[in-house]
């Protein structure tokens, strides 16, 4: 089989979802075709693409989940365990976000097929990033994802907050794009390649003090730091999260963050493994700043979406600990750091999607559902909904018997194994701080009277999303071994700081 044919075969998920995106655009142009049906078709497309992704390990004899790398398109992309793992996470996040959107857009009165096609295109960009092994292919996936989100964040054209959020996100996003391209060009000028594996193999001892390579590495860090909303590149996140449609905020805070961290892992572990001593300090500063500022700022928020935005900034700091742990040259320690990072991102996706689903549930004509006080008396109105939100808040805080606790435990253990005990201590202290604003939501639900007597208008898609996220959190919190083993089999073997 030729390289092109082999590449197209391995690129089936991206091609299928791209076809679905264009098909949904065509359907939206038909005036008699209901937009809600387009949403159901988009969910079906994500589900079918997910099945295609899951078929790869079985077709390759489980090789893809055991570290065997399948390169294609001139080594621009690779199909390995990590790529498959995150493609599953992206598609699951998109599927649940679409289910949330079905009811949310009905309430807003703006059901539109373009909305769902943009979600599909954003996922295609994320999947390209998951498989990218070259700065150019990472850039292509990054921009496809970012352009889709620029439009989705400002999708409510008549909403002033949505317009403001989209403008801020677009301007800062365009700036970060320029920074990424400039960083890649600087690296190419020094090494003559943008391929991460070639870059890693061409490193010499003198490169660790090369000003141009240091500049290129810093520029790439700035660009990706913007995408994960790490301090001090986080300024866009609170406004974008608040102004965007809530379902898009859920999708943006989970899948796009995971995609950016995949690029982080590929670039640092494969391309800049020889400069680990230089980027450890840089990432440690970003981690501590993100954890601290994110949690302290979240304490002051009365808007749920802004609170979860600052919480997302803090969680970016937590995940950076896993990347820092990968800096150790010992293979078992670096792979444990990668396991902690991948496991936590998967867990965080389902926690945050569940929390934002509850915000959507409270959205009604006379109530935005965005404020913390809107959750007042939820236990009296809907005990099961209050219990679900309780689990999501406890999981975000890292309370035992939840998936969030298991995720934070692995990040803590990774920091200790890599001799970064001080980072583990900072993470624990920040987790204590975060408990105050997460438990404030719980206090409103169980101790305050209801804000009104209007019934919540839930939908089957919303109930399914909350149920899936709740079940995932409880199951992983009580019995995490299956997900841990799946993550372990998905580790990127070739190129992990060996």
N, C-alpha and C positions, 0 to 999 in steps of 0.2 A: 504493500500500500504506500503511495507517495506521501510526502510530508504534508502536502496540502489536504489530501483526502483524509489522512490520519488526523490532522488538526481539526478539520470540519467534523469528523466523527466525535472527537473528544469535546468539541465545542457545541454539541447538541443542545444542552440546557440553555445556553445563551441564545442560540439561534431560534429555538422554540419560543422562548419568552419574548424575543424581539418580534417574531411573527405575530404573537398574540397582541403585543402592543400596537402594531400597525393595524391588525384586524379590529381591535377595539376602537381605534380612531375612525376606521371606515364605518363601523356600526354606529358610532356617535353622530355621523353625518346624515344618518337616515332618520327623518323626523318622526316616523311612527315607531321607532325602536326605543323602548323605554330604557332610560339611563340606569335604572336599578338592575335590569337584566344584564347590562354591560358589567356592572359590579360583580354579579354572580359569575359571569363568563371570565372575568379577571381572576376571581378566586379559583375557578376551575383550572385556568391556565397556570397559576402558581402551583396548584396541587399536582398537575401533570408534570410540570418541570421538576418538582420535588421528587416525583417517582423516577424520572429519568436520572437525576443525580444519584439517588439511592441505588440505581441499577448498576452503576459503575463498579462498586466493590465486588459484586457478584460476577459480573462479566469478566473482571480481571482476576478472579480467584481470590478475592479479598486482598489483593496486592496493594491496592490504593490505600487501604486502611492500615497497612503494615509498613509504610515508609518507602514503598517503591515509587519512584518519580517518573512520570511519563511526560517528556518534553515535546512541544510541538510549535509550529510556526517559527522555525529557526531559533529555538530556545527563548522565544519571547514569553512563552507561557508554559505552565506545568500543571499536571493533574496529580496531586499527591493527597495524602490523608488530610492535611490541614485545609487544602482547598475545598475538598468535599465537605468537611465538617462545617466550615463557615458558609458554604453555599446552602447547606441545609438550614442553618440559623437565619440567613437572609430571607430565604423563601418562606420559612415559618413565620418570621416577623411580618413579611409583606402580606401573607395570607390572613393573619390575625388582624392586621391594620385594615385590610379591605373589609373584613367582617364588621369591624367597628364602624367603618365609614358608611355602611349601608343605612344605618339608622341616623347617624350624625348628619349626613348630607340631606336626608329627608327633613330633619328639623330645621336646618338652615335654608332649605328650599333651593338648593343649587346642585342637585344631582346632575352629573355630567360625565360623559364617557372619557373625555380628555384627562380627567382626574385619575382614572384607573389606569389608563395607558401610560401616564407619567410614572406611576408607581412601578409598573412593569419595566420601563426603561431605566429607572433608578436601580432596580435590582440587577438588571443586566450589567450596569456599570460596576456594581459591587462584586458580582461574580467574576468579572474580568480582573478586578483588583485582587481577588482571592487567588487567582491562578497566575498573576503577573510575576515574571522574574526579571523584568527589565524596567528601567525608569520610564521609558516611553510607553510601554503597555500599562504601567501603573497610572501614568498621566491620562491616557485615553479613558480608562475606567473611572478615574477620579472625576474627570470633567463631565462624563455622561451622567454620573450620579449627581454631581453638584448642580448642573444645569437643570435637571429634573426637579431638584429640591428648590431651586430659586423660584420656579414657577409655582410649585405646590405650596410653599410658605405664603406666597401672596395670592393664593387662589381666590380668597374672598375680596374681589376687586372693589366692592362697595364698603369695605371695612377699613377704617383709617389705621387701626393697629396692624392689620394684616399687610397693608401697603407699606407702612413704616418698617415692619419686620423684614419684608422681602427686600426693601431697598438697602437696609443695613447688611443683611446677609449677602446680598449680591455684591455690594461694594467691597466688603471685607473678603468675600470669597474670591473676587477677581484679583484682589491684591495678593492673596495667598497663592493663587494660581501662577502669577508672575514670579513670585518668590520660588516656587517649586521648579519652574522651568529654568530660572536663572541658576539655581543650585545644581540642577542636572547638567546644565551647560558647563559650569565650572568643573564639575567632576569629569566630564568628557574631555575637557581641555587638558586635564592632568593625566588621565589614564587611557584616553582613547577608546573608551567603551562605556555604555550605559547598562550593559548586562550585569546583573548583580553577582552571578556566579563567576563571571570573568573578572569583575572588579575585586571580588574576594580573593581569587587566586593570584592576582597581580600585586597584591599588597606586599610592600617591603618594610623593613624596620625603619627606614628613613621617612616613610610616608606618615608615620604617626605625629611628626612635627611639621608636616607640610602645611603652610598657611592656606593654600588654595583648597586642599582637601578638607581642612578644618572648616573653612568658610562654606564649602559645598554641603558638608554634613549639617552645619548649623542652619543653613537656609532650608534644607529639606525638613529639619526638625520643626522649624517655624511654620512651614506650610502644613505639615501633618498635625502639629499642635493646634492649629486653627480648626482642623476637621474634628479632632476629639474634644475640642473646647477646654484645653488645658490652660491654666493661668501661665502667662499673662495674655493669652490669645483667645480669651473667653468672652470678650465684651459683647459679641453678637448673640450669644446663646439665650440669655434671659428674655430679651425683646423678641427674638425669633420664635422661641418656644411659646411665649404668651400670645403673639399675634397670629401664629399659624393655626390652621384647623387642628383641633385637638388630636384627631386620628393621625395627622401628619406629624405632629409633635411627638407622638408615641413612636412612630416609625423612624423619625429623624434621630431621636435620642438613643435608639437601640441599634438598628441595622447599620446606619451610616457610621456610628462610632466604632462598631465592630469591624467594618470594612477598613477604616483608617488604621486601626490597630493591626490588622493583617499586613498592611503596607509597612507599618512600623517594624513588625517582626521580620519581614522579608528583607528590608533595607538594612536594619541593624545587625541581624543575626547572620545574614548571607554576605551582604556587600561590605559592611563596615565592621566585621568581626575583628579585624586586625587593629581597630582603633577603640577597642572596648574601654580602655582606661580614660579616653577622652570623653566619650559620651555617657559614661556612668554618672559623672558629676552633673552634667547638663540635665539628664533625665531625673536625677534625684532632686534637684532644685525645682523642676517642674512638678514632680510628684508631691513634694511637701507643700508647695505654694497652692496647688490645686486642691489638695485635701483640706487645708486650713481655711483658705479664703472661701471655698465652696460651702463648707459647713457653717462657718460663721455668718456668711451672707444669707444662707437659707434660714437661719434663726430669725431673721428680721422680716421674712416674707409672709404676707397674708393671702397672697394669690397662690393657688395650688400649682399652677403651671410654672410660675416663676420659682417657687420653692423646689419643685422637681428639677428645674433647670439648673439651679445651683447645686442641688444634690447630684445631678449628672456630672457636673464639673468635679465634685469631690470624688465620685466613683472613677472618673478618668485618672485621678491621682492614685487611687487604689490599684487600678490595672497596670499603671506604669511600674509598680513594684515588681510585678511578674516579669516585665521586660528587663528591668534592672537585674533581677536574679539570673536571667539568661546570659549575663555578661561573664559568668564564671567559666573558665576553660574546662572544668570537669564536666564530662558529658552528662552524668546522672543529675548533677545540680542544674545545669542549663536546661535540660529537658524537663525537670520538675518545675522550673520557672515558667516554661512554655505551657505545661499542663495546667498550672494555676491560672495563667492568663486566659487560656482558651476556655477552661471550665467556668471561670467567673463571668466572661462575656456571654456565654450561653445562658447562664443562670440569670444574669442581670437583664437580658432581653425579655425573658418571661415575667420577671418581677415588674419591670417598668411598664410593659404593655398592660399588665393587669391593673396597675395603679391608674394609668391613663384611661383604661376602660371604665373605671369607676367614675372618673371625672365626666366622661361622655354620658354615663348613665344618669347623672344628675342634671345634664343639660336639658332645659325646657324653655318654653317661650318666655316665661317670666323669671327664669333663674338660669344664670350662666353655668353654674356648677364649678366655676373656676376658683371660688374663694374657699378658704379653710372652713369658714362658718357655715357654708352651704352643706357641710357634712354633719351639722348639728342634728342630734336626734335620729341619726340613721338607724340605730339599733332598734328604736321603737317602730320605725316605718318599715324596715326590711332587715330582719335579723341576719339572713344569709348574706345579704350584700355587705352589711357591717362586718360580718365575720371574714368575708373575702378581703375587704380593705384592711382589716386588722392584720391578716396574714401578710399582705403585701408590705404594709408599713413595718412590721416586725422583721420581715425578711430584708428590707432595705437597711434597717438598723443593725442587722447581723445578730439577731436573737437566736439562741439555740433552738433546734428542731425545725428550722426553716432552711431553704436552699441558700439564702443569703449568708447564713452563718457558715455553712460548709464552704462556700466560695471564699469568704474572708479568711477562714481557717487555712485554706490552701495557700492564699497569698501570704499570710503570716508565716506559715511554715517555709515557704519559698524564700522569704527574706531572711529567716533564721539560718536556713541551710547555706545561703550565699554570704553569710557573715555581715548582713545588713540589719542587725538587731535594732539599731536606732530607728530605722525606717519602720520596722514592725511596731515599735513603741508609739511612734507618731500616728500610725494607722489606728491603733487601739484607742488612743486618746481622742482622735477625731471621730471614731465610731461612737464614743461616749457622748460627744457633743451632738452628733447627728440624732441620737436617740431622743433628744429634747423636742426637736421639731417634728419628728415622725410620731412620737407619742402624743403630741398636741392634737394631731388629727384624730387619734384614738379617743382622746379625752372629749373632744367635741362630739364624736359619734355616740359615746356611751354615757356622758354626763350632762350634756346640754339638751334643751328641748328642741323639737323640730322647728325649722324655719317657716314651714307652711304645711298645708294638708293635701297638696296636689300629688296625685299618684305618679310614680316613675313609669315612663313609657319605655319599657325594655323591648328588645327584639331578639329573635332566635340567634342571630349572629353575635350580638353583644353577650348574651347568656353563654353561648358556646365559648367565646373568647375568655370571659371571666372564669368559666369552669375549667378550661384547659390550663390557663395560667395558675389558677388556684391548685388544681391537682398536681401540676408540675412542681410547684413550690413545696407542697406537703410531701410528695413522694420523694423528691430529691433530698429534702431536709431529713427524712426518716430513713431513707434507703438510697444513698448516693452512689453505691458501688457500680451499677450499670452505666451511668453517665461518666463516671470517672474512668472506667475501663474503656469505654468508647473514645473518650478524649485521649487516653494513653495510646490507643491504637492509631490515632490520627496525627500523632506528633510528626513534625517535619524532621526527618532524620538527616538527610544530606544537607550540609551547609549550616548546621546549628553550631556555630562557634567551635568546630572541632579542632 
